[in-house]
Amino acid sequence: MSVEFDLAGDVAVVTMDRPDRFNAIDGSLGDGLVRALERAGGEARAVILTGTGRAFCAGADLADLKPRYEEGGGPELDALLDDVFHPALEAILECRVPVIGAINGVAAGAGMGLALACDLRVMSEDAFFTSAFTAIGLIPDSGTTWWLPHHLGISRALELALTNRRLAAAETLDLGLCLDVVPADRLLDRSLEVAGQMADLVPDSLVTTRRLIRGAASSSLDEAMKAERAEQGRLGKTPEHREGVMAFLEKRKPDFRDG
């Protein structure tokens, strides 16, 4: 299998497992991600997305596409995005629980898009991002043209997308792209700590917050406030919200597990 699924208590660990191809994305891996993230949404309260070996994800599996290039015409990359890459990204974006990226190595091309789609990221000290697209005559895809300027601003986004330079783990921390950088042998433990913190909270509240913040990044203040009003009205009637308020008033830790 190209994707492994494990449960560690309330946390699902989803691992891209094609180390011989640096976890490059093909149809099997893309489909595996969709199924694993859907499963995580039903069985866990948070999910960690990581890779096996030296790479988080090296992007598209160009070796898999080689025969189509040798034929002279090349693959239908727009169809490949529709059929493989976009469903995997949407599975992260629409997951019913928070997604923490444990970036264990290179996240290149579409792999960087997958990493940036995660809600939070923890990076190994030797991990790095690189766009890589313009080096082979393409434009960034897998959401990268949206993520980079929204995270970093237009000037820095252009620099990274045009030059393809490596963005080292320490620099991603300085830029706010990840919440922590740790030695490789501590990556999973640190990611489990972060995921465990998320698992103690209310998934509905967390994923709704995710959706509103991402929507607000490309909407007006008025639209954002209207969306906030609608969701706050809904969440204000939930048992989890009542438990959170009562715990605050009673000076105790809330118990959201039965909500």
C-alpha positions as a printed Julia matrix, in Angstrom:
259×3 Matrix{Float64}:
   0.0    0.0     0.0
   1.14   3.55   -0.74
  -0.44   5.04    2.39
  -0.36   3.6     5.92
  -2.98   4.3     8.6
  -2.38   3.9    12.33
  -4.24   5.01   15.43
  -2.4    6.36   18.47
  -5.23   6.9    20.91
  -7.37   9.71   19.52
  -4.79  10.62   16.86
  -4.6    9.04   13.41
  -1.16   8.86   11.81
  -1.38   8.85    8.0
   1.95   8.02    6.36
   2.82   8.33    2.69
   4.83   5.17    2.09
   6.74   5.18   -1.2
  10.24   5.85    0.15
  11.94   4.52   -3.01
  10.17   7.3    -4.95
  10.51   9.92   -2.19
   6.75   9.55   -1.6
   6.04  11.04   -5.02
   2.35  11.17   -5.85
   0.79   8.69   -8.23
  -2.8    7.5    -8.52
  -2.41   4.92   -5.76
  -0.94   7.36   -3.26
  -3.49  10.04   -4.08
  -6.38   7.63   -3.64
  -4.81   6.28   -0.46
  -4.62   9.76    1.03
  -8.29  10.41    0.31
  -9.39   7.16    1.91
  -7.09   7.51    4.93
  -8.14  11.09    5.68
 -11.81  10.19    5.35
 -11.23   7.32    7.77
  -9.36   9.61   10.17
 -12.32  11.97   10.21
 -14.52   9.15   11.46
 -12.16   7.4    13.89
  -9.92  10.1    15.37
 -10.01  13.61   16.81
  -6.84  14.8    15.06
  -4.59  13.48   12.3
  -0.88  13.61   11.55
   0.23  13.5     7.91
   3.84  12.45    7.33
   6.11  10.46    5.02
   8.43   7.47    5.16
  12.15   7.82    4.59
  14.0   10.97    3.57
  11.08  12.82    1.99
   7.71  14.12    3.07
   6.59  14.21   -0.56
   8.56  14.96   -3.72
   5.52  16.03   -5.72
   4.41  14.34   -8.93
   5.99  11.01   -9.85
   7.69  12.12  -13.06
   9.2    8.66  -13.58
   5.67   7.26  -13.67
   4.82   9.79  -16.39
   7.99   9.17  -18.41
   6.38   6.98  -21.12
   3.98   9.79  -22.0
   6.86  12.23  -22.4
   8.75   9.75  -24.54
   5.76   9.53  -26.85
   6.33  13.22  -27.61
   3.1   14.78  -26.42
   3.36  14.61  -22.66
   0.68  13.81  -20.08
  -2.59  15.67  -19.63
  -1.53  17.52  -16.51
  -4.85  19.33  -16.1
  -6.64  15.99  -15.96
  -4.01  14.67  -13.54
  -4.73  17.59  -11.21
  -8.47  16.93  -11.41
  -8.19  13.18  -10.88
  -5.33  12.8    -8.39
  -3.87  15.95   -6.85
  -6.96  18.05   -6.16
  -8.9   15.23   -4.46
  -5.93  14.62   -2.13
  -5.71  18.32   -1.29
  -9.45  18.58   -0.75
  -9.28  15.59    1.59
  -6.86  17.58    3.78
  -8.82  20.82    3.54
 -12.17  19.17    4.26
 -11.04  16.65    6.86
 -13.45  16.54    9.8
 -10.58  16.85   12.29
  -7.45  19.06   12.37
  -4.52  17.95   10.21
  -0.96  18.37   11.49
   1.82  17.97    8.94
   4.89  16.22   10.34
   7.35  17.3     7.66
  10.1   14.7     7.86
  12.1   15.67    4.77
  11.85  17.45    1.45
   8.42  18.79    0.5
   8.83  19.68   -3.18
   6.39  20.8    -5.86
   2.95  19.4    -5.12
   4.43  18.0    -1.9
   4.88  21.56   -0.69
   1.24  22.18   -1.58
   0.19  19.21    0.56
   2.3   20.46    3.46
   0.91  24.0     3.26
  -2.65  22.64    3.13
  -2.24  21.15    6.6
  -3.63  23.21    9.47
  -0.34  23.19   11.4
   3.16  21.96   10.65
   6.06  20.56   12.68
   9.33  20.19   10.77
  12.38  18.02   11.16
  15.62  20.0    11.32
  16.74  18.65    7.94
  13.4   19.15    6.17
  12.87  21.87    3.6
  10.39  23.27    1.09
  11.08  23.95   -2.57
   8.67  24.94   -5.32
  10.6   23.21   -8.15
   7.95  23.85  -10.82
   9.64  26.51  -12.95
  12.77  24.35  -13.12
  10.8   22.02  -15.42
   8.84  24.68  -17.29
   5.65  24.6   -15.22
   3.82  26.89  -12.84
   3.2   26.06   -9.17
   0.06  24.01   -8.65
  -1.71  22.07   -5.87
  -2.8   25.32   -4.29
   0.72  26.73   -4.05
  -0.1   29.97   -5.94
  -2.72  30.64   -3.22
  -0.83  29.39   -0.17
   2.47  31.2    -0.71
   1.16  34.79   -1.05
  -1.38  34.25    1.73
   1.27  32.93    4.1
   4.19  35.11    3.04
   3.08  38.03    0.87
   3.5   38.55   -2.85
   7.2   39.47   -2.93
   8.41  36.47   -0.93
   6.0   34.18   -2.78
   7.43  35.3    -6.12
  10.99  34.82   -4.91
  10.35  31.23   -3.83
   8.23  30.33   -6.86
  10.56  31.85   -9.45
  13.92  30.77   -8.01
  12.9   27.38   -6.54
  15.38  27.94   -3.73
  15.26  25.68   -0.71
  13.38  27.06    2.26
  15.11  25.42    5.21
  13.23  24.33    8.32
  14.75  27.06   10.5
  13.6   29.72    8.03
  10.08  28.31    7.88
   9.93  28.74   11.65
  11.09  32.37   11.36
   8.46  33.0     8.67
   5.66  31.42   10.69
   5.12  28.51    8.29
   5.6   25.94   11.04
   5.11  25.95   14.8
   8.26  24.02   15.73
  11.48  22.54   14.35
  12.85  19.47   16.1
  15.5   16.76   15.57
  14.36  14.0    13.22
  14.08  11.46   16.04
  11.64  13.73   17.9
   9.41  14.66   14.99
   6.65  12.12   15.59
   6.64  12.62   19.36
   6.38  16.41   19.0
   3.69  16.07   16.36
   1.74  13.72   18.64
   1.96  16.35   21.39
   0.47  18.97   19.1
  -2.17  16.59   17.75
  -3.03  15.55   21.3
  -3.69  19.17   22.22
  -6.04  19.45   19.26
  -7.73  16.15   20.17
  -8.66  17.56   23.58
 -10.7   20.32   21.92
 -13.94  20.25   19.91
 -13.4   19.1    16.3
 -16.45  21.0    15.02
 -15.15  24.25   16.51
 -11.64  23.68   15.14
 -12.58  22.79   11.58
 -15.16  25.6    11.42
 -12.46  28.04   12.58
 -10.18  26.66    9.85
 -12.83  27.2     7.18
 -13.69  30.73    8.29
 -10.09  31.9     8.5
  -9.25  30.53    5.07
 -12.41  32.01    3.61
 -11.73  35.38    5.23
  -8.34  35.5     3.52
 -10.11  36.05    0.21
 -13.28  37.85    1.3
 -14.3   41.26    2.62
 -14.53  42.1     6.32
 -18.31  42.28    5.98
 -18.46  38.78    4.46
 -16.18  37.43    7.17
 -18.33  38.94    9.92
 -21.49  37.46    8.4
 -19.86  34.03    8.28
 -18.72  34.42   11.88
 -22.25  35.37   12.95
 -23.8   32.31   11.32
 -21.35  29.81   12.76
 -21.23  31.4    16.2
 -25.01  31.18   16.39
 -24.85  27.48   15.53
 -21.94  26.58   17.81
 -23.43  28.57   20.7
 -26.19  25.98   20.96
 -23.94  22.92   21.09
 -23.34  20.79   24.22
 -19.59  21.24   23.75
 -19.88  25.01   24.03
 -22.0   24.72   27.17
 -19.44  22.34   28.69
 -16.62  24.77   27.85
 -18.39  27.69   29.52
 -19.41  25.7    32.59
 -15.86  24.41   33.0
 -14.54  27.97   32.79
 -17.02  29.21   35.37
 -16.38  26.24   37.65
 -12.59  26.6    37.23
 -12.01  23.08   35.91
 -10.76  21.48   32.7
 -13.55  20.91   30.17
 -14.44  17.38   29.11
 -15.37  17.42   25.44
 -15.1   13.66   24.96
 -18.77  12.93   25.49
 -19.93  15.78   23.27
